[in-house]
């Protein structure tokens, strides 16, 4: 007689615990996605840093790596206190998409970059027009849905303080 009552009580506790989980907000899902994008970027930069590159490239990588690490810390600080209250299924989907997009970024972004460089006239740019052409490429690339989604993780102005 006691075992069925204990089983029912245990199921009710699980139901109560599950009912307390909430659906993540769009900001929480984007933070989970960007966490994986940022982790992927850091890993790629660390791999490049491990190879022999010139001092200028090392300096750029060091600055970009610091910025990425700062973004990662901010994303983790935002998500950590919330994770136990969020539906893990939705969060898992967001992190998986971030992992997939990070892994395929170069393959998908390079054709976009080539198309944008061509349409912005980078090859024919002079010293005077190069800056405008480069800005055109950045704007063109972020207009692409995939590149824009990944690029949105480089500025965390959408993340609450």
C-alpha positions, 0 to 999 in steps of 0.5 A: 500500500505504501509503495503506490503512494510513494510512487504517486508522490514521486511522480507528483514531485517530478510534475511540480519540478517540470511545471516550474521550468519555463520556456526560454525567452528569445534573448535567452535562446540567442544567448545560448546560440551565441555562446556556442558561436563564441566558443567556436570562434575562440577555438578557431583563433586559438588554433591559428595562434598556435601556428606561426603567423606574423607579428601583425596577425598575432596582435590582431588575433590577441585583440580578437581573442580577448574580445571573444573571451569577454563576450563569452564571459558575459554570455555565461554570466547572463545564462548561468543563473537562469539555466535551472529554470529554463526548459532544457529542450529549447536551450539544447536546440539553440546550442546545437544550432550554434555549434552547427553554424560555427562549424559551417561558418567558413564554408557558408560565409566565403561564397557570400564574401566573394559575391559581396567583394565582387558586387562592391568592387573590391578588386578595382578599389583604389586607395581612396575607395578601399575603405568604402568598398570594405564597408560595402562588403561588411554591409552586404555580408550581414544582409545574408541571413546566415552570416548576419545571424552569426555576426549578431553574436559579435555585438551583445547590445541586445543582451541585458546588462 
